[in-house]
C-alpha cells in the first residue's frame, strides 16, 4: 500500500484529510453518502470505518458491500456482469441526491 500511496500523493502527509477523509477530525456536515466497498479490497476496512465515522457524525450513509468483488471492479464492466447493476445503483443514488 505504501507504493500505491506514494504514486497517489507523493510526499504528502499520510494522515491529511483531503487525501483520506477518514482521517478528518470532524465529518459532520458531509453530504449524504453512497459508499461501495468490496470483499476482496485491501481498503475494505478503511471503507467500513469511514461509513461508521460518517454515521457517528450524523451523516446519512448508504453502504453497498460487494461480496466476491475486488478493488477496481467498477471499471471492469466489459468482463464483470455485476458491474452494470452497480452502475444502475450508483446512478439511482445520484438522481435521488440531485432531486
C-alpha positions as a Markdown table, in Angstrom:
| # | Residue | x | y | z |
|---|---|---|---|---|
| 1 | Unk | 0.0 | 0.0 | 0.0 |
| 2 | Unk | 2.9 | 2.4 | 0.6 |
| 3 | Unk | 3.9 | 2.0 | -3.1 |
| 4 | Unk | 0.3 | 3.0 | -4.1 |
| 5 | Unk | 0.2 | 5.9 | -1.7 |
| 6 | Unk | 3.4 | 7.3 | -3.0 |
| 7 | Unk | 2.0 | 7.2 | -6.5 |
| 8 | Unk | -1.2 | 8.7 | -5.3 |
| 9 | Unk | 0.1 | 11.5 | -3.1 |
| 10 | Unk | 3.8 | 11.6 | -3.5 |
| 11 | Unk | 5.3 | 13.0 | -0.3 |
| 12 | Unk | 2.1 | 14.4 | 1.1 |
| 13 | Unk | 1.4 | 13.5 | 4.7 |
| 14 | Unk | -0.3 | 10.2 | 5.0 |
| 15 | Unk | -2.8 | 11.5 | 7.5 |
| 16 | Unk | -4.0 | 14.5 | 5.5 |
| 17 | Unk | -7.8 | 14.5 | 5.5 |
| 18 | Unk | -8.0 | 15.7 | 1.9 |
| 19 | Unk | -6.2 | 12.6 | 0.8 |
| 20 | Unk | -8.0 | 10.3 | 3.2 |
| 21 | Unk | -11.3 | 11.7 | 4.5 |
| 22 | Unk | -11.4 | 9.0 | 7.2 |
| 23 | Unk | -8.7 | 10.9 | 9.0 |
| 24 | Unk | -10.6 | 14.2 | 9.3 |
| 25 | Unk | -11.3 | 15.3 | 12.8 |
| 26 | Unk | -14.9 | 16.2 | 12.1 |
| 27 | Unk | -17.1 | 14.6 | 9.5 |
| 28 | Unk | -20.3 | 16.4 | 10.4 |
| 29 | Unk | -21.8 | 18.4 | 7.5 |
| 30 | Unk | -20.7 | 15.9 | 4.9 |
| 31 | Unk | -23.3 | 15.3 | 2.2 |
| 32 | Unk | -25.4 | 12.1 | 2.3 |
| 33 | Unk | -23.1 | 9.4 | 1.1 |
| 34 | Unk | -23.4 | 6.4 | -1.2 |
| 35 | Unk | -20.3 | 4.2 | -0.4 |
| 36 | Unk | -19.4 | 0.9 | -2.0 |
| 37 | Unk | -16.8 | -1.5 | -0.5 |
| 38 | Unk | -15.6 | -4.8 | -1.9 |
| 39 | Unk | -14.9 | -8.0 | -0.1 |
| 40 | Unk | -11.5 | -8.5 | -1.7 |
| 41 | Unk | -10.2 | -5.0 | -1.4 |
| 42 | Unk | -7.2 | -4.1 | 0.7 |
| 43 | Unk | -9.1 | -0.9 | 1.6 |
| 44 | Unk | -12.2 | -2.7 | 2.8 |
| 45 | Unk | -11.6 | -2.0 | 6.5 |
| 46 | Unk | -11.0 | 1.7 | 5.8 |
| 47 | Unk | -14.2 | 1.9 | 3.8 |
| 48 | Unk | -16.2 | 0.3 | 6.6 |
| 49 | Unk | -14.6 | 2.5 | 9.2 |
| 50 | Unk | -15.4 | 5.6 | 7.1 |
| 51 | Unk | -19.0 | 4.6 | 6.9 |
| 52 | Unk | -19.1 | 4.1 | 10.6 |
| 53 | Unk | -17.5 | 7.5 | 11.3 |
| 54 | Unk | -19.9 | 9.2 | 8.9 |
| 55 | Unk | -22.9 | 7.6 | 10.7 |
| 56 | Unk | -21.4 | 8.7 | 14.1 |
| 57 | Unk | -21.2 | 12.2 | 12.7 |
| 58 | Unk | -24.9 | 12.1 | 11.8 |
| 59 | Unk | -24.4 | 11.7 | 8.1 |
| 60 | Unk | -26.8 | 9.6 | 6.1 |
| 61 | Unk | -24.9 | 6.6 | 4.6 |
| 62 | Unk | -26.0 | 4.0 | 2.1 |
| 63 | Unk | -23.3 | 1.3 | 2.3 |
| 64 | Unk | -23.1 | -1.2 | -0.5 |
| 65 | Unk | -20.9 | -4.2 | 0.3 |
| 66 | Unk | -20.0 | -6.1 | -2.8 |
| 67 | Unk | -19.3 | -9.7 | -1.9 |
| 68 | Unk | -16.8 | -11.6 | -4.0 |
| 69 | Unk | -15.6 | -8.4 | -5.7 |
| 70 | Unk | -12.1 | -6.8 | -6.0 |
| 71 | Unk | -10.9 | -3.2 | -5.8 |
| 72 | Unk | -11.5 | -1.6 | -9.1 |
| 73 | Unk | -14.2 | -4.0 | -10.4 |
| 74 | Unk | -16.4 | -0.9 | -11.0 |
| 75 | Unk | -14.2 | -0.1 | -14.0 |
| 76 | Unk | -14.4 | -3.7 | -15.4 |
| 77 | Unk | -17.9 | -3.7 | -16.9 |
| 78 | Unk | -16.7 | -5.4 | -20.1 |
| 79 | Unk | -15.7 | -8.5 | -18.1 |
| 80 | Unk | -17.8 | -8.5 | -14.9 |
| 81 | Unk | -21.5 | -8.6 | -15.5 |
| 82 | Unk | -22.4 | -7.4 | -12.0 |
| 83 | Unk | -20.9 | -4.0 | -12.8 |
| 84 | Unk | -23.9 | -2.9 | -14.8 |
| 85 | Unk | -26.2 | -3.4 | -11.8 |
| 86 | Unk | -23.8 | -1.3 | -9.6 |
| 87 | Unk | -23.8 | 1.4 | -12.3 |
| 88 | Unk | -27.6 | 1.5 | -12.0 |
| 89 | Unk | -27.4 | 1.7 | -8.2 |
| 90 | Unk | -24.9 | 4.5 | -8.3 |
| 91 | Unk | -26.9 | 6.4 | -10.9 |
| 92 | Unk | -30.1 | 6.0 | -8.9 |
| 93 | Unk | -28.3 | 7.3 | -5.7 |
| 94 | Unk | -27.1 | 10.3 | -7.7 |
| 95 | Unk | -30.6 | 11.0 | -9.1 |
| 96 | Unk | -32.0 | 10.9 | -5.6 |
| 97 | Unk | -29.3 | 13.3 | -4.3 |
| 98 | Unk | -29.9 | 15.8 | -7.1 |
| 99 | Unk | -33.7 | 15.9 | -6.8 |
